[in-house]
Amino acid sequence: MSDLNKLQNNRALVTIYRENINDTGIQGFILGYLKKLILLQYVYDFNLDGIIILQRSDVTSIESDESGLFQTQLLKDEGLYDKVDFTKTYDLKNWKTVLATIGSTYQFITLEDENPDDYVFMIGKITKLGRKKVSVQEFTCTGTWNEKVSKMSYKNISSFRAGNNYAKVYERYFEE
């Protein structure tokens, strides 16, 4: 993974694999990384789908190949590539700083603990950043707020998403 800087500087479309979590690759442009976390502009089905931050310790391989070059050209042709902000810097020191900075700029976020034995998915808004846990006011798939605030330990977070289409649809619903 010593090539992360090169891949980021070349604005290469990459596929990240996390074999211990699932067999599906995650495609995107590297926007930043530090020792523990990596931030991508997530690309799904030739669309920009918000940002995703992953634990680097979960990453088993990163690929950048001819397919990625071709798909980058498709994104350019569709006018999407120019919408990726490669110049912005992010505080990726730890999950708490991510949630305090990046997480606070979005109305809704998703957090996952992708442990196959005890999978947890949370979607909602951050209500509190504690010393060891984040509190999230979640909503249901029927668009109602859960009465109880959910908590997740920072050490259990494996992925963070924001600005994705899934959350944006709910944001529009809650605005109505």
Buried (B, 14 or more C-beta within 10 A) or exposed (E): EEEBEEBBEEBBBBBBBBEEBEEEBBBBBBBBBBEBBBBBBBBBEEEBBBBBBBBBEBBEEBBBEEEBEEBBEEBEEEEBBEEBEEEEEBBBEBBBBBBBEBBEEBBBBBBBBBEEEEEBEBBBBBEEBEEEBBBBBBBEEEEEEEEEEBBBEBEBBBBBBBBBEEBBEBBEEEEE
